[in-house]
Amino acid sequence: MTGSSSRMLALLSLLQTPRDWPGRVLADRLDVSSRTVRRDVDRLRELGYRIRAIKGPDGGYRLDAGSELPPLLFDDAQAVAIAVALQTVPSSGIDIDEGAARALATVRQVMPSRLRHRVDGIRFTGSENTTRVDPAVLEAASAAVRDRQVLRFDYGPDRDRPARRTEPHAVVAREGRWYLIAWDLEADDWRTFRLDNMTPRIPTGPSFTPRPLPAADAQTYLAARAKGSTTTDAWPCVGEVVIALPPREIAPWAGEGEWEWEELPDGSCRVTIGSWSWVGVLASVARFDAPFTVVGPEALREAAGMLAQRFTAAADSPS
């Protein structure tokens, strides 16, 4: 980008703030002469930006609402999609809230009135993600994945330990957190790293030939790891029980397992549940505080007997 183009973009960024800008203030902010500002304003007008001259002792400029956004021209659906996407940034976990708010104001400023009216009507609240990722970390990890270069980074609070050396495979967002899936060169195995705990080291390392993931894709691999697997997005322990409750009382609280249910003639519910362990399956059932019967498999019945002994011993122990 040439100096002139860079300066014009800086000028446009200032003008997109909804206020009147005296020419001398713009000149000072851009470190150029007032004549250069006038020339750059004329160039922006030639590109289609509607910049109004403000009369007065100092003179000035304002970017009129309704200007088109050359060379990016959005249709109605695109404009609404941008407005929704930018408003959901706080829940993404990437620490770019201020930039997203300014971007939304910029896009809104150059929309025709009918689109501004639609965008202004889209207002909603959501939970702000308390796990924040530095956008520079996201950029560094993504670039290393794209360029297939070894990525070194400090991980966690302990900065005294040697930097991790990895062959980054993919960056994946899941349930409000951002992860790097990479081959750990020291562990000689696949690992997942949270981006909010990473501090990349510059420069990156040498290029590498990507290794095949043990799963179909990066999202499947991350979901599998969350369930205690590495190859398929499935719970390692899946059991079946009958709970003395109708499905309508079970469905809203079904939890994170692979739940399937079937209503039985007596009003109870046959439920298939997945979890990390057989005890985890039973814990999911016990939350409903209702009688239940273990259908199978045998490993789940054995876990139920073991858990029953633990609860009996806990109840009989002195306070």
C-alpha positions as MATLAB code, in Angstrom:
seq = 'MTGSSSRMLALLSLLQTPRDWPGRVLADRLDVSSRTVRRDVDRLRELGYRIRAIKGPDGGYRLDAGSELPPLLFDDAQAVAIAVALQTVPSSGIDIDEGAARALATVRQVMPSRLRHRVDGIRFTGSENTTRVDPAVLEAASAAVRDRQVLRFDYGPDRDRPARRTEPHAVVAREGRWYLIAWDLEADDWRTFRLDNMTPRIPTGPSFTPRPLPAADAQTYLAARAKGSTTTDAWPCVGEVVIALPPREIAPWAGEGEWEWEELPDGSCRVTIGSWSWVGVLASVARFDAPFTVVGPEALREAAGMLAQRFTAAADSPS';
ca = [
       0.000    0.000    0.000;
       1.437    3.360   -0.989;
       1.700    6.276    1.398;
      -1.085    8.094   -0.434;
      -3.447    5.110   -0.261;
      -2.644    4.514    3.407;
      -3.292    8.182    4.191;
      -6.620    8.132    2.359;
      -7.738    5.093    4.341;
      -6.764    6.876    7.559;
      -8.712    9.934    6.419;
     -11.747    7.805    5.603;
     -11.542    6.139    9.006;
     -11.632    9.536   10.708;
     -14.499   10.801    8.554;
     -16.584    7.728    9.366;
     -16.795    8.911   12.960;
     -20.125   10.793   12.979;
     -18.938   14.374   13.583;
     -17.760   17.456   11.725;
     -14.021   17.481   11.136;
     -12.303   20.889   10.707;
      -9.774   20.743    7.904;
      -6.906   21.852   10.129;
      -7.697   19.093   12.652;
      -7.625   16.478    9.898;
      -4.344   17.902    8.653;
      -2.836   17.688   12.141;
      -4.108   14.131   12.700;
      -2.687   12.973    9.369;
       0.473   15.097    9.628;
      -0.084   16.686    6.214;
      -1.038   20.105    4.879;
      -4.623   21.333    4.534;
      -4.108   21.334    0.776;
      -3.276   17.616    0.873;
      -6.427   16.972    2.901;
      -8.535   18.790    0.276;
      -6.907   16.753   -2.493;
      -7.522   13.455   -0.667;
     -11.147   14.414   -0.011;
     -11.606   15.035   -3.740;
     -10.158   11.585   -4.495;
     -12.567    9.960   -2.045;
     -15.450   11.779   -3.697;
     -14.332   10.401   -7.061;
     -14.564    6.901   -5.540;
     -18.188    7.510   -4.622;
     -17.996    8.708   -1.017;
     -20.392   11.557   -0.312;
     -18.277   13.996    1.699;
     -19.958   17.272    2.519;
     -17.956   20.456    2.993;
     -18.843   22.373    6.176;
     -18.855   26.162    5.892;
     -17.472   28.321    8.666;
     -14.344   30.081    9.898;
     -12.355   26.846    9.998;
     -14.181   24.899    7.309;
     -14.497   21.165    7.598;
     -15.871   17.901    6.276;
     -18.468   15.271    7.122;
     -19.197   11.901    5.519;
     -22.893   11.942    4.675;
     -25.106    9.060    5.727;
     -26.298    7.044    2.776;
     -22.946    6.999    1.018;
     -22.257    3.787   -0.780;
     -19.277    1.744    0.325;
     -17.041    1.378   -2.724;
     -15.711   -1.029   -3.684;
     -17.742   -3.174   -1.249;
     -21.431   -2.989   -2.133;
     -23.719   -4.980    0.167;
     -27.191   -6.219   -0.600;
     -29.833   -6.182    2.148;
     -29.134   -9.705    3.371;
     -25.385   -9.074    3.547;
     -25.826   -5.832    5.476;
     -28.087   -7.488    8.043;
     -25.675  -10.438    8.350;
     -22.775   -8.059    9.046;
     -24.771   -6.211   11.710;
     -25.718   -9.454   13.469;
     -22.194  -10.870   13.254;
     -20.562   -7.747   14.652;
     -23.007   -7.603   17.570;
     -22.200  -11.197   18.533;
     -18.466  -10.517   18.845;
     -18.517  -10.275   22.697;
     -19.677  -13.911   22.910;
     -16.968  -15.102   20.501;
     -14.161  -14.894   23.044;
     -11.871  -12.858   20.757;
     -10.918   -9.563   22.403;
     -12.055   -7.270   19.573;
     -15.242   -5.797   21.065;
     -14.188   -2.179   20.504;
     -13.104   -2.830   16.941;
     -16.391   -4.610   16.190;
     -18.402   -1.706   17.609;
     -16.462    0.782   15.475;
     -16.838   -1.436   12.416;
     -20.606   -1.608   12.939;
     -20.763    2.186   13.259;
     -18.711    2.515   10.068;
     -20.885    0.153    8.065;
     -24.047    1.759    9.409;
     -22.805    5.222    8.475;
     -22.620    4.401    4.779;
     -25.888    2.467    4.551;
     -28.941    3.948    2.842;
     -31.712    4.915    5.255;
     -33.862    1.821    4.591;
     -30.969   -0.471    5.555;
     -30.004    1.628    8.573;
     -33.575    1.292    9.793;
     -33.424   -2.506    9.483;
     -30.029   -2.745   11.162;
     -31.056   -0.412   13.999;
     -33.994   -2.711   14.676;
     -31.700   -5.674   15.293;
     -30.879   -5.411   18.967;
     -30.324   -8.350   21.282;
     -28.442   -9.274   24.416;
     -26.149  -12.207   24.945;
     -23.709  -13.496   27.504;
     -20.256  -11.983   27.214;
     -17.546  -14.594   27.022;
     -15.235  -14.225   30.026;
     -12.551  -16.278   28.272;
     -10.733  -13.709   26.155;
      -8.282  -14.419   23.357;
      -5.825  -11.804   22.176;
      -6.479  -11.295   18.437;
      -2.705  -11.265   17.875;
      -2.564  -14.837   19.222;
      -5.380  -15.900   16.889;
      -3.563  -14.303   13.951;
      -0.233  -15.935   14.813;
      -1.746  -19.398   15.234;
      -3.848  -19.120   12.085;
      -0.889  -17.897   10.022;
       1.266  -20.801   11.238;
      -1.494  -23.236   10.250;
      -1.829  -21.624    6.833;
       1.914  -21.450    6.166;
       2.623  -24.883    7.702;
       5.367  -23.532    9.933;
       6.422  -24.814   13.344;
       4.850  -22.674   16.052;
       6.634  -22.070   19.355;
       4.740  -20.664   22.313;
       4.700  -20.359   26.076;
       1.710  -22.116   27.571;
      -0.020  -21.517   30.880;
       1.204  -19.426   33.816;
       4.601  -21.142   34.074;
       6.921  -19.114   31.861;
      10.088  -20.820   33.182;
       9.515  -24.068   31.321;
      10.799  -24.378   27.726;
       8.514  -23.175   24.947;
       6.219  -25.743   23.350;
       7.201  -26.666   19.798;
       4.305  -27.763   17.609;
       3.255  -28.447   14.059;
      -0.093  -26.568   14.001;
      -2.893  -28.312   12.147;
      -6.054  -26.243   12.743;
      -7.663  -23.541   14.865;
     -11.125  -24.558   16.086;
     -13.782  -22.649   18.038;
     -15.954  -24.770   20.338;
     -18.464  -23.726   22.992;
     -17.002  -20.248   23.477;
     -13.352  -21.310   23.540;
     -10.647  -21.326   20.864;
      -8.253  -24.227   20.437;
      -5.144  -25.029   18.445;
      -4.884  -28.645   17.341;
      -1.229  -29.470   16.762;
       1.375  -32.211   16.746;
       3.517  -31.690   19.856;
       7.117  -32.297   18.786;
       8.270  -33.037   22.342;
       5.388  -35.353   23.271;
       5.437  -36.914   19.791;
       1.645  -36.957   19.806;
      -1.414  -34.876   18.999;
      -2.396  -32.222   21.540;
      -5.003  -29.479   21.907;
      -4.070  -26.057   23.306;
      -6.360  -23.234   24.389;
      -5.491  -19.985   22.659;
      -6.240  -17.903   25.751;
      -3.333  -19.690   27.519;
      -0.839  -19.236   24.675;
       1.869  -16.627   24.105;
       3.432  -17.234   20.668;
       7.122  -16.723   20.156;
       8.409  -14.969   17.068;
       9.717  -15.921   14.578;
       8.040  -19.174   13.663;
      10.076  -22.287   12.961;
      10.763  -24.201    9.756;
       8.145  -25.534    7.369;
       6.738  -29.031    7.853;
       4.678  -31.606    5.994;
       1.246  -31.958    7.664;
       0.472  -35.256    9.364;
      -2.955  -36.881    8.961;
      -5.283  -36.415   11.924;
      -6.558  -39.605   13.579;
     -10.106  -38.292   13.026;
     -12.116  -37.254    9.980;
     -11.453  -33.543   10.532;
     -10.336  -31.052   13.177;
     -13.810  -30.450   14.614;
     -14.456  -34.169   14.955;
     -11.082  -34.633   16.630;
     -11.757  -31.874   19.173;
     -15.248  -33.206   19.930;
     -13.815  -36.716   20.295;
     -11.148  -35.531   22.735;
     -13.854  -33.854   24.820;
     -15.511  -37.272   25.106;
     -12.355  -39.190   25.927;
     -11.714  -40.462   22.413;
      -9.384  -39.493   19.556;
     -11.026  -40.917   16.467;
     -14.824  -40.635   16.621;
     -17.249  -38.162   18.171;
     -18.824  -40.745   20.502;
     -18.900  -41.411   24.242;
     -16.814  -44.413   25.355;
     -19.546  -45.600   27.751;
     -23.160  -45.840   26.596;
     -25.794  -47.435   28.822;
     -29.535  -47.960   28.930;
     -31.862  -47.411   31.892;
     -35.566  -47.077   32.578;
     -36.517  -44.009   34.642;
     -39.895  -43.694   36.349;
     -40.614  -40.356   34.673;
     -42.301  -39.351   31.395;
     -40.096  -37.960   28.589;
     -41.442  -34.409   29.048;
     -39.836  -34.268   32.499;
     -36.534  -35.651   31.260;
     -35.970  -33.845   27.955;
     -35.333  -30.302   29.328;
     -32.572  -31.600   31.642;
     -31.002  -34.231   29.438;
     -27.452  -32.935   29.799;
     -24.491  -33.257   27.474;
     -24.519  -37.019   26.858;
     -25.909  -38.790   23.818;
     -29.462  -39.019   25.095;
     -32.170  -40.979   23.346;
     -35.461  -41.790   24.977;
     -38.613  -43.799   24.382;
     -41.861  -43.552   26.352;
     -43.077  -46.891   27.717;
     -46.751  -47.918   28.134;
     -46.629  -47.402   31.917;
     -45.533  -43.762   31.487;
     -41.881  -44.352   32.358;
     -39.026  -43.675   29.935;
     -36.328  -45.903   28.470;
     -33.201  -43.743   28.118;
     -29.875  -44.322   26.371;
     -27.098  -42.192   27.867;
     -23.443  -41.624   26.954;
     -20.681  -40.455   29.283;
     -16.978  -40.647   30.083;
     -17.495  -43.570   32.453;
     -20.165  -45.955   33.703;
     -20.355  -44.030   36.957;
     -20.865  -40.897   34.843;
     -23.872  -42.552   33.162;
     -25.354  -43.342   36.591;
     -24.674  -39.805   37.829;
     -26.651  -38.442   34.887;
     -29.592  -40.676   35.819;
     -29.444  -39.894   39.541;
     -29.953  -36.179   38.922;
     -33.666  -36.816   38.263;
     -34.318  -38.056   41.822;
     -36.640  -40.826   40.604;
     -36.522  -44.647   40.724;
     -34.711  -46.268   37.817;
     -33.732  -49.728   36.558;
     -30.490  -50.577   34.802;
     -31.128  -52.360   31.479;
     -27.518  -52.793   30.383;
     -24.822  -53.445   29.494;
     -23.311  -55.628   32.195;
     -20.564  -53.087   32.882;
     -23.235  -50.538   33.848;
     -24.885  -53.040   36.241;
     -21.510  -53.675   37.882;
     -20.914  -49.962   38.254;
     -24.381  -49.566   39.823;
     -23.564  -52.274   42.394;
     -20.218  -50.666   43.221;
     -21.821  -47.240   43.556;
     -24.555  -48.651   45.780;
     -21.891  -50.016   48.139;
     -20.176  -46.634   48.235;
     -23.401  -44.816   49.086;
     -24.260  -47.384   51.777;
     -20.812  -47.005   53.334;
     -21.138  -43.218   53.200;
     -24.561  -43.331   54.896;
     -23.316  -45.689   57.640;
     -20.128  -43.745   58.406;
     -20.124  -41.651   61.636;
     -20.676  -37.933   61.198;
];
